Amino acid sequence: MTARTIVITGASDGIGASAARTLSKQGEQVVVVGRSAEKTQLIAAEIGADHFIADFADLAQVRQLAAQLKEKYPRIDVLANNAGGIMGKRELTVDGHEKTFQVNHLAPFLLTTGLMDVLTASNATVINTSSAANGFGKLDLFDLDSAQGYSTNRAYGTGKLANILFTSELHRRFSAEGIRTAAFHPGVVATNFAAESTSPMRHAYKTILNRFLLSPEQGADTLVWLATATPGQDWISGAYYAKRALAKANKQAYDAELARELWDRSAEMAGADLDELDRRA
């Protein structure tokens, strides 16, 4: 059986690295994407995988990543948008967007839409790492860069809520072309993804509370399951999962009109190809 090509972002550490190891052991062709060149290269060397470096706080690097992936891989069977994190005080990226929203949502939106021709031709599965923190989110289409009332937790929750809305809208727009998509909550995992944060949540990753957190392997379980199980049979495309089961999300996550409008606003903010995206709406 020919190995499938599985691209995992945020794969230099935590659940991304764990999923990369597991899927590689199962015989899949894993492609490792990370921000840290050193850590990404180490994981890639460990499992014998290709790797690419991209900082999602710079959309030019995301566009370059999409171009590199399209050039090297005529087929991508699974795209796991796993990169993200909790940030600190409000900060704008080089693109002029609030960093939390860009890293957690705009960058994976741009990467996915930039790969859409390859993904549809491959009947690909797109997996978006969300979080139960989506419940803290409140998506305001007129303030996606959190200029008003910024808080670390709300910004992170809104980014994770956007992941779920993106998942459902991606299904609506592209399921007829073979795309299957899911968002999931990995659980509270013992990683360093909150290292840049000023949120009280970061203390859980540095103190005795760490012993009560999930291991990266446990956190990666639902990601690996979504990547290897059969959509339409084992799981429902366009839905949000936790522990391999359908999960309840923020009530805004079920607003179809909000999902459509977020897609359009995201395309404008990320500089995606609006004509192509509109054609396939």
C-alpha positions, 0 to 999 in steps of 0.5 A: 500500500502506498504511503499517504502524504501527511503534512503537520504544522506545529510539529517540532514539539508537543502533540504535533511531534507526537503525531508525526512520530506515530504516523511515521511508524505506521508507514505514512509519509509525514512532512514536518513543519515548524517555526524553530529550525533546530527543533524541527530538524531534530524531529524530521531527522528522528523519523526520517521525514522532510521538513519545512520552516515557517513562522506563522506570525509572518504571512509571507512565510506562509505563502512561501510554505504553500508554494514549497509544498505544492511544488514538492508534493503533487498529492497531500492526503492529510493537512493537519493545521496544528500550529498555534498558541497562547500569546502574551500582551496584545502585539501586532505582526509584521502584517498588522494583525493581532498575533494570536488571531493570525497564528491560530487562524489567519495563517492556517486559513491562508495555508489551506486555501493556498493548497486547495488545488492539491487538496481537492485533487487528493480528496484530502482530509484537513484537521484543525487543532482547536481547544475547549478554550473556544468557549472563552472566545467571542468573535466580533467581525468588526474587531478581529484584531482585538483592538477593543477589550483585549485579554490573553484568554479571550484572544486565544479562545476567539482564535480557537473558535475561529478554527471551528468556524473555518472547519464548518465553512471549509466543509460547506464550500469544498465537501462536494470536491472531496474535502473532509475536515474536522476540528478537535480539542486535544485536552490540556497537554503538558507542552510549552505552547503557553511559554510566551503567554502572560495568561495564568494558564501558563503556570499549569505548564511550569508547576506541580500541576503539570503532573495532572496534564495529558502527555503529548501522546495522549493529546495527539490521539484524536489527531491521529485518529482523525488522520487514519479513520474513515470520514463519513464512516468513523467521523462526521466532516465539518464537526468538532471532536474531543476524545474521538467523540463529537463535542459541544462548542461555543454557541457561535460555532454553530452560526453558519452565517458567521462562518461565511462572513469570517471566511470572507474577512479572513480572505481579505485580511490574509490576502488570499485569492478572493476570486478563486475562493468566491468562485468555489463558494 
